[in-house]
Amino acid sequence: MKTFQPLLATSRLNLISFDQSTYDSIFSTFEKAEIMQIFGHQNDEEYELECSRYKGGFSTYNLTIQFFQLVEKSSGNVIGWAGYHSWAKQHHRAELFYSLKADEFKRKGYMTEALEPILAYGKNEMELHRIEAFVATDNIASNRLMAIFGFQKEATIKHRYQFGDEVDTDHMYSLFPNSSFQ
């Protein structure tokens, strides 16, 4: 089984880099069981969702992805993801996203720990001038994260995401890491 070396690390986490070429390599080289292990899938539903994402394509003519698998150093378990999607390289802009796989990992500071090097990576390696984030208005922890990292709330947007019959109302945040404009 291939092991992926962390691109970034914190005191408790290894951050494994994933981009379009990583996905191409994984899906052309490995069988289902190995792919499930690489991504930390717990069941066939998670595996099928990953396959669907991959087949749908992460990159288009002007947008791509760069994100990190959050692997707990002490256990080696994949506990979540964080990084950028809708990365418009020519405009130096991307949308931040993050997610922990289970409630047992929440409220332990993992995301705060992971976002610090990921935001620095966006600024220094991806040369982002604008980082956007959309956070559900009722997601207290994520709204707090935006404040911790100096994101500015620009708007409240209705019907940004829809999950079945439910729709989110989100705060739109921005961060300008390469500029004095805040």
Buried (B, 14 or more C-beta within 10 A) or exposed (E): EEEBEBBBEBEBBBBBBBBBEBBEEBEEEBEEEEBBEBBBBEEEEBBEEBEEEBEEEBBEEEBBBBBBBBBBEEEEBBBBBBBBBBBBBEEBBBBBBBEBBEEEBBEEEBBBBBBBBBBEBBBEEBEBBBBBBBBBEEBEEBBEBBEEBEBEBEEEBEEBEEEEEEEBEBBBBBBBBBEEEE
